[in-house]
Amino acid sequence: MNIFTQCLKQYYLAASLLFIAVISCSTQAAGLLTPAQNGSQPLSIRQHHVNVVIEDGYAITRVEQVFYNPYAQDLEANYSFPIPEQAAVAEFTVWIDGQPVAGEVLERQEARRVYEEEKQAGREAGLTEKNSYKTFEIFVTPVRAQQETKIKLVYIQPAQVDTGIGRFVYPLEEGGTDEAKQNFWANNAQVEDVFSFKLVVKSTYPIQAVRVPNQSLAQVSQNQQGGWLVTLAAQNGVIVNEENAAGNSANQTARTTPAFKLDKDIVVYWKHAEGLPGSVDLTAYKPQADGRGTFMLTLTPGDDLALIQEGSDWIFVLDISGSIRGKYASLAEGVQRALKKMRVNDRFRIVTFNDTARELTNGYVYATQENVDRYANAVAAVSPDKGTNLYAGLKIGIDSIEAERTTGIILVTDGVANVGESHERRFLELIKQKDIRLFTFIMGNSANRPLLEMLAKASGGFALNVSNSDDIVGQILLASGKLTHAAMHDVKLNITGVKTSDLSPRNIGSLYRGQQLVVFGHYWGEGLAEVTLETRISGSPKTYQTQFAFSALAVENPELERLWAFAMVNDIQQEMSDFGEKADLKQAAADIAKQYGLVTDYTSMVVMREDVFAQRNIARANQQRVQAEHTAQTQRAQRPATERRADTRQPMFSGSRASTGGGGAMNLWALLPLLVMVLVRRKLTT
């Protein structure tokens, strides 16, 4: 069998494994402003406007909503919003007496106390809290009787680019897991009057195309500055051009619905041109020449990662808890198709788990036609119910791995461990028992993303978040390159010549084909820096080097300070997950979040009247930061994308960056859907 045929079979197998996803997924809508009084009906969502700008390596998302209270009494309202991946809340604003008032960050308990005191006093107030890894919870009081209330939420996050494909997700779907929040009143997921979504992506690297899957009426165009523009708008339930959403219905399409529903994620892809070089990009913020600066380095390696030619065993670990019930028929069909794509000399095992875990196959079996039919029928006969003992399922799968065989473990779950072991440290100990790589597709806005991402990183693997609205074909294509190619392991970055500190991530781990490395840090002074990347590829050491200058003054990107702070808080949380919680670490995370105006597990953002801020001696530090960011954003909007590549004189990488290419393999799997896959593979570097 030649190399091409072998790799193609492995690709087909990986794609078939991804079919374990479901065609139809029950979801709950996010974006809900609900009266806190039990039994009250939802408030009306009059307007919902989303404005996204992606440039300089990060995305800024501004969400403005207008709500209406149709009742005769004032109400307190609660608004839930799924937490986007790696998103840091930078602004929470409530309009009071017609004027926007930005919030300030306090420690979580203090912010809640202040909000409750203002509510009891009958004064306008708002509160944004983080609800674990699931949602931002926003409280507004009072929503005046038969009046409108306007709020704004702004968050920032690094821009995701993988194998030349950028991806942005505006999350709106909630849950569907065993722990999905239940309401005692009706949810309102409809925008009654005006909805608009506008996204601008600006890049000095040529963008070949922009795609918005599962939103057939979204409009894509290029603006005069060379950026790409995506718009989607609806007025009174009718899809219209975004610029006409304020009342002109001349360009309305034929499709009309009762209202625009906030029940499906909006996903936007942008594709860079083929053949772009590997590169190092630098964005910096240093408002004073003699002060401290903040930087973001984005390393996009050249593609010198070889194909993997070894065979493998496969272990299926299948969630059969109650939350899977409506999806299980498609899951079982996906297992059957995956088994049929295996070679006869490959082996497989099947493990199922709900409250407990058991093995259907009683050890490895070869993928003969008889075994495939037998165990595909056994999977189909299962009736899902009960809870999710994720630990037990993973343990059975990992315990039986044989040292001399390359093994893939496919875990299908919503990622919420609510039965049995749930402590992160115990999951880490389990993963570290064997030499494995954990690759995770995380489906759904309520899945336990931090746990799955932590396990993937600890094993030297990676995690990808997948939405029901994603272009599944593209996700399969991106995943296949990581399964079939070698990776960079034990990656280390070193910067000399310019004083730097506080780098994040502290431990980089591995980089897979097409992945970027994004590093935040502080620097002092200016001048030429020597940047070295050390790694191992297929067991052999490899070093990449370049030189470029750090500027003494850089004022265009003040948001970098929040992004750095958010990365540092995440590092502290990771340290506590690995070694246990410590009071000094929790306080350090809270102090960083307060200084840089971030909503975290330890801090919340509170809004009240301006005079009350003064009465309570609460400094308006975040308000000043917001104003500086607004000024910079207005200035950047007037110019084309800024050149960020720093290594033009001495390129760090000699080859071109990885890309999806123009081959036809993608079309073979155009109908494959995806729920979630965790793929564990050993000995990728041997």
Secondary structure, DSSP 8 states (H G I E B T S, - for coil): --HHHHHHHHHHHHHHHHTTS-S----EE--EEEESSTT----EEEEEEEEEEEETTEEEEEEEEEEE--SSS-EEEEEEEE--TT-EEEEEEEEETTEEEE-EEEEHHHHHHHHHHHHHTT--EEEEEEETTTEEEEEEEEE-TT-EEEEEEEEEEE-EEETTEEEEEE--EE--STT----SS----EEEEEEEEEEEE--SS-EEEEE-TT-TT-EEEE-TTS-EEEEEEEETTEEE-GGGTTT--TT--S-B-SSEE--S-EEEEEEE-TT-B-EEEEEEEBSSTTSEEEEEEEEE-B----B-----EEEEEEE-SGGGGGGHHHHHHHHHHHHHTS-TT-EEEEEEESSSEEESSSS-EE--HHHHHHHHHHHHT----S---HHHHHHHHHHT--TTS-EEEEEES-S---SS---HHHHHHHHTTS---EEEEEESTTS-HHHHHHHHHHTT-EEEEE-TTS-HHHHHHHHHHHHHB--EEEEEEEEESSEEEEEESS--EEE-TT--EEEEEEEES-EEEEEEEEEEETTEEEEEEEEEEE-S-B-S-TTHHHHHHHHHHHHHHHHHHHH---HHHHHHHHHHHHHHT---SSEEEEEE-HHHHHHTT---HHHHHHHHHHHHHHHHHTS-----B--SSS-S-SSBB----S-SGGGGGTT---S--EEEE--TT-
